[in-house]
């Protein structure tokens, strides 16, 4: 097994556990939302059934205070988890990368890792993790207040307004906080890997992007699968909400362990779970799938263009990772023919 494949194998297995960890963190965050929902319903239950408009201003202030406290608690929970996770992930990455090298990778200091993950903008959000959670809390608090205002404007009773608030906190915010937490977990892991690679310049100066081989992989991640970049200069996961992609270092030849045949990497295609050649890219793997599977992964129109060979997978996204609409794609065809 080559050094790169050895690291890829370990990183792929680890990603499964990372997603399970993210699921646990998400459940904890959703429990915080559920406590907020119960607190707000309990507060609204104190109001007369026939809502008193004169109470609106003071009630909204109380509700906003309760909501902001809950979302502040959500960030406090995540911040503590992030600090522990980035250190743990860096330690794991250094050990994993060392399995493919003749010398050991150094692990950065804990304080530097925590500073790095708190300061690094999340690629898909273009802001720090703290900024993302604060923005999420501010928007959800505003939506809660707006639901109450709308109910009052429509002349609804307090139970009807309570139903509005309960419905809001039971649906969309839960899905959004799940995506936010999962993105946070992958960002934290990605920062840890990046710092380990950056702090070992004698051993590595390039890394490879590795995407998940299944129908849930996005165009941007599928187009980057197998691509190599200079450490500190190329894109890093997460590339989008809920991104599952990882990066692995390409150990310099003079420090790379000699290996035999490359091993495989897991894939979930039309025939279920199987191992494919480790150097198989997402595009190469997708081409071997049935048309119906490709249609599901890309959508019928993109699938037709991809399967016919008219466009490569990376031509469905621009250099920044923006996914083209079919209208934009058609416009790019015209530019290409000039």
Secondary structure, DSSP 8 states (H G I E B T S, - for coil): --HHHHHHHHHHHHHHHHHHHHHHHHHHHHHHHHHHHHHHHHHHTTS-SS--GGGHHHHHHHHHHHHHHHHHHHHHHHHHHHHHHHHHHHHHHHHHHHTTBSS------HHHHHHHHHHS-BTTTTB-HHHHHHHHHHHHHHHHHHHHHHHHHTT--HHHHHHHHHHHHHTHHHHHHHHHHHHHHHHHHHHHHHHHHHT-TTTEEEEEEE--BSTT--HHHHHHTT-EEETTTS--S-SSTT---EEEEEE-GGGB----S--EEEEEETTEEEEEETT--HHHHHHTS-HHHHHHHH-HHHHHHHHHTSS-GGGGB-TT--B--HHHHHHHHHHHT-
